């Protein structure tokens, strides 16, 4: 998940540099969603392993 979030973040940065604001905004939104999903899954895995 984290890998895909970083990939979409890079895509958003490159698209923003070239002026594709619509694509950059969409890619940034997807990156945010994937990062939140990664954090939720990481917390769940931490608590499952701790108990």
PDB file of N, CA, C and O in Angstrom:
ATOM      1  N   UNK A   1       0.816  -1.194   0.000  1.00  0.00           N
ATOM      2  CA  UNK A   1       0.000   0.000   0.000  1.00  0.00           C
ATOM      3  C   UNK A   1       0.862   1.262   0.000  1.00  0.00           C
ATOM      4  O   UNK A   1       0.619   2.207  -0.750  1.00  0.00           O
ATOM      5  N   UNK A   2       1.856   1.246   0.847  1.00  0.00           N
ATOM      6  CA  UNK A   2       2.704   2.434   0.956  1.00  0.00           C
ATOM      7  C   UNK A   2       3.435   2.683  -0.358  1.00  0.00           C
ATOM      8  O   UNK A   2       3.625   3.830  -0.764  1.00  0.00           O
ATOM      9  N   UNK A   3       3.839   1.614  -1.011  1.00  0.00           N
ATOM     10  CA  UNK A   3       4.523   1.746  -2.300  1.00  0.00           C
ATOM     11  C   UNK A   3       3.617   2.440  -3.326  1.00  0.00           C
ATOM     12  O   UNK A   3       4.048   3.352  -4.032  1.00  0.00           O
ATOM     13  N   UNK A   4       2.365   1.997  -3.398  1.00  0.00           N
ATOM     14  CA  UNK A   4       1.431   2.596  -4.357  1.00  0.00           C
ATOM     15  C   UNK A   4       1.110   4.043  -4.007  1.00  0.00           C
ATOM     16  O   UNK A   4       0.925   4.874  -4.895  1.00  0.00           O
ATOM     17  N   UNK A   5       1.044   4.342  -2.716  1.00  0.00           N
ATOM     18  CA  UNK A   5       0.811   5.722  -2.305  1.00  0.00           C
ATOM     19  C   UNK A   5       1.968   6.609  -2.762  1.00  0.00           C
ATOM     20  O   UNK A   5       1.745   7.720  -3.243  1.00  0.00           O
ATOM     21  N   UNK A   6       3.189   6.128  -2.614  1.00  0.00           N
ATOM     22  CA  UNK A   6       4.347   6.902  -3.060  1.00  0.00           C
ATOM     23  C   UNK A   6       4.387   7.044  -4.583  1.00  0.00           C
ATOM     24  O   UNK A   6       4.788   8.086  -5.100  1.00  0.00           O
ATOM     25  N   UNK A   7       3.973   6.006  -5.292  1.00  0.00           N
ATOM     26  CA  UNK A   7       3.936   6.073  -6.756  1.00  0.00           C
ATOM     27  C   UNK A   7       2.942   7.147  -7.206  1.00  0.00           C
ATOM     28  O   UNK A   7       3.253   7.954  -8.082  1.00  0.00           O
ATOM     29  N   UNK A   8       1.758   7.155  -6.611  1.00  0.00           N
ATOM     30  CA  UNK A   8       0.771   8.160  -6.983  1.00  0.00           C
ATOM     31  C   UNK A   8       1.215   9.559  -6.576  1.00  0.00           C
ATOM     32  O   UNK A   8       0.893  10.532  -7.257  1.00  0.00           O
ATOM     33  N   UNK A   9       1.954   9.670  -5.472  1.00  0.00           N
ATOM     34  CA  UNK A   9       2.479  10.972  -5.074  1.00  0.00           C
ATOM     35  C   UNK A   9       3.481  11.490  -6.104  1.00  0.00           C
ATOM     36  O   UNK A   9       3.461  12.670  -6.454  1.00  0.00           O
ATOM     37  N   UNK A  10       4.347  10.618  -6.582  1.00  0.00           N
ATOM     38  CA  UNK A  10       5.316  11.014  -7.611  1.00  0.00           C
ATOM     39  C   UNK A  10       4.599  11.395  -8.898  1.00  0.00           C
ATOM     40  O   UNK A  10       4.969  12.370  -9.551  1.00  0.00           O
ATOM     41  N   UNK A  11       3.576  10.632  -9.266  1.00  0.00           N
ATOM     42  CA  UNK A  11       2.795  10.959 -10.461  1.00  0.00           C
ATOM     43  C   UNK A  11       2.149  12.332 -10.304  1.00  0.00           C
ATOM     44  O   UNK A  11       2.124  13.120 -11.249  1.00  0.00           O
ATOM     45  N   UNK A  12       1.627  12.619  -9.111  1.00  0.00           N
ATOM     46  CA  UNK A  12       0.995  13.912  -8.868  1.00  0.00           C
ATOM     47  C   UNK A  12       2.001  15.052  -8.985  1.00  0.00           C
ATOM     48  O   UNK A  12       1.694  16.097  -9.559  1.00  0.00           O
ATOM     49  N   UNK A  13       3.187  14.856  -8.449  1.00  0.00           N
ATOM     50  CA  UNK A  13       4.216  15.900  -8.519  1.00  0.00           C
ATOM     51  C   UNK A  13       4.646  16.140  -9.957  1.00  0.00           C
ATOM     52  O   UNK A  13       4.775  17.288 -10.382  1.00  0.00           O
ATOM     53  N   UNK A  14       4.868  15.075 -10.705  1.00  0.00           N
ATOM     54  CA  UNK A  14       5.289  15.221 -12.099  1.00  0.00           C
ATOM     55  C   UNK A  14       4.182  15.872 -12.925  1.00  0.00           C
ATOM     56  O   UNK A  14       4.455  16.746 -13.747  1.00  0.00           O
ATOM     57  N   UNK A  15       2.937  15.452 -12.711  1.00  0.00           N
ATOM     58  CA  UNK A  15       1.820  16.042 -13.448  1.00  0.00           C
ATOM     59  C   UNK A  15       1.674  17.522 -13.115  1.00  0.00           C
ATOM     60  O   UNK A  15       1.374  18.329 -13.994  1.00  0.00           O
ATOM     61  N   UNK A  16       1.884  17.882 -11.851  1.00  0.00           N
ATOM     62  CA  UNK A  16       1.788  19.291 -11.463  1.00  0.00           C
ATOM     63  C   UNK A  16       2.896  20.115 -12.112  1.00  0.00           C
ATOM     64  O   UNK A  16       2.670  21.260 -12.501  1.00  0.00           O
ATOM     65  N   UNK A  17       4.075  19.547 -12.228  1.00  0.00           N
ATOM     66  CA  UNK A  17       5.182  20.264 -12.864  1.00  0.00           C
ATOM     67  C   UNK A  17       4.902  20.553 -14.337  1.00  0.00           C
ATOM     68  O   UNK A  17       5.317  21.583 -14.868  1.00  0.00           O
ATOM     69  N   UNK A  18       4.197  19.638 -14.984  1.00  0.00           N
ATOM     70  CA  UNK A  18       3.886  19.820 -16.397  1.00  0.00           C
ATOM     71  C   UNK A  18       2.569  20.561 -16.626  1.00  0.00           C
ATOM     72  O   UNK A  18       2.184  20.798 -17.771  1.00  0.00           O
ATOM     73  N   UNK A  19       1.880  20.925 -15.553  1.00  0.00           N
ATOM     74  CA  UNK A  19       0.674  21.729 -15.681  1.00  0.00           C
ATOM     75  C   UNK A  19      -0.623  20.950 -15.781  1.00  0.00           C
ATOM     76  O   UNK A  19      -1.668  21.546 -16.047  1.00  0.00           O
ATOM     77  N   UNK A  20      -0.596  19.666 -15.583  1.00  0.00           N
ATOM     78  CA  UNK A  20      -1.817  18.861 -15.630  1.00  0.00           C
ATOM     79  C   UNK A  20      -2.448  18.852 -14.242  1.00  0.00           C
ATOM     80  O   UNK A  20      -2.297  17.890 -13.489  1.00  0.00           O
ATOM     81  N   UNK A  21      -3.149  19.918 -13.913  1.00  0.00           N
ATOM     82  CA  UNK A  21      -3.654  20.071 -12.551  1.00  0.00           C
ATOM     83  C   UNK A  21      -4.751  19.073 -12.204  1.00  0.00           C
ATOM     84  O   UNK A  21      -4.848  18.636 -11.058  1.00  0.00           O
ATOM     85  N   UNK A  22      -5.567  18.713 -13.169  1.00  0.00           N
ATOM     86  CA  UNK A  22      -6.631  17.743 -12.903  1.00  0.00           C
ATOM     87  C   UNK A  22      -6.073  16.378 -12.551  1.00  0.00           C
ATOM     88  O   UNK A  22      -6.503  15.747 -11.586  1.00  0.00           O
ATOM     89  N   UNK A  23      -5.122  15.933 -13.333  1.00  0.00           N
ATOM     90  CA  UNK A  23      -4.480  14.644 -13.076  1.00  0.00           C
ATOM     91  C   UNK A  23      -3.699  14.696 -11.767  1.00  0.00           C
ATOM     92  O   UNK A  23      -3.695  13.733 -11.000  1.00  0.00           O
ATOM     93  N   UNK A  24      -3.036  15.828 -11.514  1.00  0.00           N
ATOM     94  CA  UNK A  24      -2.253  15.958 -10.283  1.00  0.00           C
ATOM     95  C   UNK A  24      -3.156  15.896  -9.060  1.00  0.00           C
ATOM     96  O   UNK A  24      -2.817  15.249  -8.069  1.00  0.00           O
ATOM     97  N   UNK A  25      -4.299  16.562  -9.122  1.00  0.00           N
ATOM     98  CA  UNK A  25      -5.228  16.534  -7.997  1.00  0.00           C
ATOM     99  C   UNK A  25      -5.796  15.154  -7.743  1.00  0.00           C
ATOM    100  O   UNK A  25      -5.921  14.721  -6.598  1.00  0.00           O
ATOM    101  N   UNK A  26      -6.137  14.468  -8.817  1.00  0.00           N
ATOM    102  CA  UNK A  26      -6.671  13.116  -8.682  1.00  0.00           C
ATOM    103  C   UNK A  26      -5.629  12.168  -8.114  1.00  0.00           C
ATOM    104  O   UNK A  26      -5.928  11.379  -7.217  1.00  0.00           O
ATOM    105  N   UNK A  27      -4.414  12.238  -8.626  1.00  0.00           N
ATOM    106  CA  UNK A  27      -3.349  11.361  -8.148  1.00  0.00           C
ATOM    107  C   UNK A  27      -3.016  11.658  -6.685  1.00  0.00           C
ATOM    108  O   UNK A  27      -2.736  10.741  -5.913  1.00  0.00           O
ATOM    109  N   UNK A  28      -3.045  12.922  -6.307  1.00  0.00           N
ATOM    110  CA  UNK A  28      -2.784  13.274  -4.906  1.00  0.00           C
ATOM    111  C   UNK A  28      -3.892  12.745  -4.003  1.00  0.00           C
ATOM    112  O   UNK A  28      -3.620  12.266  -2.902  1.00  0.00           O
ATOM    113  N   UNK A  29      -5.123  12.826  -4.453  1.00  0.00           N
ATOM    114  CA  UNK A  29      -6.238  12.280  -3.678  1.00  0.00           C
ATOM    115  C   UNK A  29      -6.128  10.776  -3.491  1.00  0.00           C
ATOM    116  O   UNK A  29      -6.369  10.261  -2.399  1.00  0.00           O
ATOM    117  N   UNK A  30      -5.766  10.077  -4.550  1.00  0.00           N
ATOM    118  CA  UNK A  30      -5.583   8.623  -4.456  1.00  0.00           C
ATOM    119  C   UNK A  30      -4.435   8.302  -3.512  1.00  0.00           C
ATOM    120  O   UNK A  30      -4.524   7.358  -2.727  1.00  0.00           O
ATOM    121  N   UNK A  31      -3.361   9.075  -3.581  1.00  0.00           N
ATOM    122  CA  UNK A  31      -2.217   8.848  -2.690  1.00  0.00           C
ATOM    123  C   UNK A  31      -2.622   9.032  -1.234  1.00  0.00           C
ATOM    124  O   UNK A  31      -2.190   8.266  -0.372  1.00  0.00           O
ATOM    125  N   UNK A  32      -3.452  10.044  -0.946  1.00  0.00           N
ATOM    126  CA  UNK A  32      -3.913  10.262   0.431  1.00  0.00           C
ATOM    127  C   UNK A  32      -4.746   9.089   0.922  1.00  0.00           C
ATOM    128  O   UNK A  32      -4.567   8.619   2.046  1.00  0.00           O
ATOM    129  N   UNK A  33      -5.655   8.619   0.080  1.00  0.00           N
ATOM    130  CA  UNK A  33      -6.515   7.499   0.458  1.00  0.00           C
ATOM    131  C   UNK A  33      -5.682   6.246   0.724  1.00  0.00           C
ATOM    132  O   UNK A  33      -5.892   5.561   1.725  1.00  0.00           O
ATOM    133  N   UNK A  34      -4.747   5.949  -0.161  1.00  0.00           N
ATOM    134  CA  UNK A  34      -3.911   4.766   0.021  1.00  0.00           C
ATOM    135  C   UNK A  34      -3.048   4.872   1.268  1.00  0.00           C
ATOM    136  O   UNK A  34      -2.814   3.871   1.946  1.00  0.00           O
ATOM    137  N   UNK A  35      -2.573   6.073   1.578  1.00  0.00           N
ATOM    138  CA  UNK A  35      -1.766   6.247   2.782  1.00  0.00           C
ATOM    139  C   UNK A  35      -2.597   6.019   4.037  1.00  0.00           C
ATOM    140  O   UNK A  35      -2.120   5.408   4.994  1.00  0.00           O
ATOM    141  N   UNK A  36      -3.842   6.508   4.042  1.00  0.00           N
ATOM    142  CA  UNK A  36      -4.715   6.286   5.197  1.00  0.00           C
ATOM    143  C   UNK A  36      -5.026   4.804   5.349  1.00  0.00           C
ATOM    144  O   UNK A  36      -5.033   4.287   6.466  1.00  0.00           O
ATOM    145  N   UNK A  37      -5.283   4.118   4.245  1.00  0.00           N
ATOM    146  CA  UNK A  37      -5.534   2.675   4.301  1.00  0.00           C
ATOM    147  C   UNK A  37      -4.302   1.955   4.847  1.00  0.00           C
ATOM    148  O   UNK A  37      -4.428   1.039   5.660  1.00  0.00           O
ATOM    149  N   UNK A  38      -3.114   2.364   4.404  1.00  0.00           N
ATOM    150  CA  UNK A  38      -1.880   1.773   4.915  1.00  0.00           C
ATOM    151  C   UNK A  38      -1.759   1.982   6.416  1.00  0.00           C
ATOM    152  O   UNK A  38      -1.421   1.047   7.142  1.00  0.00           O
ATOM    153  N   UNK A  39      -2.031   3.195   6.895  1.00  0.00           N
ATOM    154  CA  UNK A  39      -1.934   3.463   8.334  1.00  0.00           C
ATOM    155  C   UNK A  39      -2.916   2.617   9.127  1.00  0.00           C
ATOM    156  O   UNK A  39      -2.558   2.083  10.177  1.00  0.00           O
ATOM    157  N   UNK A  40      -4.134   2.487   8.652  1.00  0.00           N
ATOM    158  CA  UNK A  40      -5.140   1.679   9.356  1.00  0.00           C
ATOM    159  C   UNK A  40      -4.701   0.224   9.423  1.00  0.00           C
ATOM    160  O   UNK A  40      -4.788  -0.408  10.476  1.00  0.00           O
ATOM    161  N   UNK A  41      -4.229  -0.308   8.298  1.00  0.00           N
ATOM    162  CA  UNK A  41      -3.785  -1.697   8.288  1.00  0.00           C
ATOM    163  C   UNK A  41      -2.547  -1.908   9.158  1.00  0.00           C
ATOM    164  O   UNK A  41      -2.407  -2.957   9.787  1.00  0.00           O
ATOM    165  N   UNK A  42      -1.654  -0.928   9.200  1.00  0.00           N
ATOM    166  CA  UNK A  42      -0.465  -1.036  10.043  1.00  0.00           C
ATOM    167  C   UNK A  42      -0.836  -1.054  11.519  1.00  0.00           C
ATOM    168  O   UNK A  42      -0.267  -1.825  12.292  1.00  0.00           O
ATOM    169  N   UNK A  43      -1.788  -0.210  11.918  1.00  0.00           N
ATOM    170  CA  UNK A  43      -2.228  -0.185  13.316  1.00  0.00           C
ATOM    171  C   UNK A  43      -2.912  -1.500  13.683  1.00  0.00           C
ATOM    172  O   UNK A  43      -2.677  -2.042  14.763  1.00  0.00           O
ATOM    173  N   UNK A  44      -3.752  -2.012  12.792  1.00  0.00           N
ATOM    174  CA  UNK A  44      -4.418  -3.294  13.049  1.00  0.00           C
ATOM    175  C   UNK A  44      -3.386  -4.408  13.191  1.00  0.00           C
ATOM    176  O   UNK A  44      -3.493  -5.238  14.094  1.00  0.00           O
ATOM    177  N   UNK A  45      -2.397  -4.434  12.315  1.00  0.00           N
ATOM    178  CA  UNK A  45      -1.363  -5.477  12.388  1.00  0.00           C
ATOM    179  C   UNK A  45      -0.552  -5.327  13.667  1.00  0.00           C
ATOM    180  O   UNK A  45      -0.171  -6.330  14.270  1.00  0.00           O
ATOM    181  N   UNK A  46      -0.284  -4.109  14.087  1.00  0.00           N
ATOM    182  CA  UNK A  46       0.480  -3.900  15.323  1.00  0.00           C
ATOM    183  C   UNK A  46      -0.277  -4.440  16.527  1.00  0.00           C
ATOM    184  O   UNK A  46       0.304  -5.131  17.363  1.00  0.00           O
ATOM    185  N   UNK A  47      -1.570  -4.133  16.625  1.00  0.00           N
ATOM    186  CA  UNK A  47      -2.330  -4.584  17.778  1.00  0.00           C
ATOM    187  C   UNK A  47      -2.590  -6.080  17.743  1.00  0.00           C
ATOM    188  O   UNK A  47      -2.692  -6.706  18.798  1.00  0.00           O
ATOM    189  N   UNK A  48      -2.699  -6.662  16.579  1.00  0.00           N
ATOM    190  CA  UNK A  48      -2.876  -8.116  16.506  1.00  0.00           C
ATOM    191  C   UNK A  48      -1.610  -8.845  16.923  1.00  0.00           C
ATOM    192  O   UNK A  48      -1.674  -9.906  17.544  1.00  0.00           O
ATOM    193  N   UNK A  49      -0.446  -8.271  16.577  1.00  0.00           N
ATOM    194  CA  UNK A  49       0.810  -8.899  16.928  1.00  0.00           C
ATOM    195  C   UNK A  49       1.141  -8.682  18.405  1.00  0.00           C
ATOM    196  O   UNK A  49       1.782  -9.530  19.026  1.00  0.00           O
ATOM    197  N   UNK A  50       0.708  -7.554  18.971  1.00  0.00           N
ATOM    198  CA  UNK A  50       1.012  -7.234  20.370  1.00  0.00           C
ATOM    199  C   UNK A  50       0.210  -8.094  21.347  1.00  0.00           C
ATOM    200  O   UNK A  50       0.656  -8.347  22.466  1.00  0.00           O
ATOM    201  N   UNK A  51      -0.953  -8.534  20.929  1.00  0.00           N
ATOM    202  CA  UNK A  51      -1.780  -9.297  21.870  1.00  0.00           C
ATOM    203  C   UNK A  51      -1.570 -10.789  21.786  1.00  0.00           C
ATOM    204  O   UNK A  51      -2.204 -11.543  22.523  1.00  0.00           O
TER     205      UNK A  51
END
